[in-house]
Amino acid sequence: MNTRPTSDDGSQFLTQLGQHTAQPASPEEARLERVPAPERGRNYVVRFTAPEFTSLCPVTGQPDFAHIVIDYIPDEWIVESKSLKLFLTSFRNHGAFHEKCSVQIATTLVDLLKPVWLRIGAYWYPRGGMPIDVFWQTGAPPEGVWIPAQDVPGYRGRG
């Protein structure tokens, strides 16, 4: 029985929040959901941080780990966070290079949300002795919007 109160916030159309939801086997099987932005017409930044993101190397099958920060300014839609968590964890058994995973996450969100602005910072931990960080954004952010620094330090090793 769905005990979610009815409202006009769009939550009545969500299929995963408040429900048992099986982990998607791949990003292609994951279902990102969105609801209307509650503050349409205002420029504000929404940040999601995934400090334990994992995917697989497409060549060796070994796990890759990253700290991912997604910032966006909504237009008409915001992403529902449980669906985003399931989408991100669906990469755990997905084989792709760091660059592909990072940009795929960002462009999938852009396609779904059509945000005013979006950026991703993907800070990958080293394999083979070299970290690979991937950054992508839709363009310049609107003037006058406070965009906080991502503040993820570069990999330093033991030093």
HUGIKA-V901297 format. One line per field, one symbol per residue. burial: b if it has 24 or more other ideal C-beta (glycine too) atoms within 12 Angstrom, else e. A space follows every 10 residues. Layout:
BEGIN
burial: ???
END
This chain:
BEGIN
burial: eeeeeeeeee beebebbeee eeebeebeeb bbbbbbbeee eeebbbbbbb eebbbbeeee eeebbbbbbb bbbbbebbbb bbbbbbbbbb bbebebbbeb bbbbbbebbb ebbebbbbbb bbbbbeeeee ebbbebbbee eeeeeebeeb ebeeeeeee
END
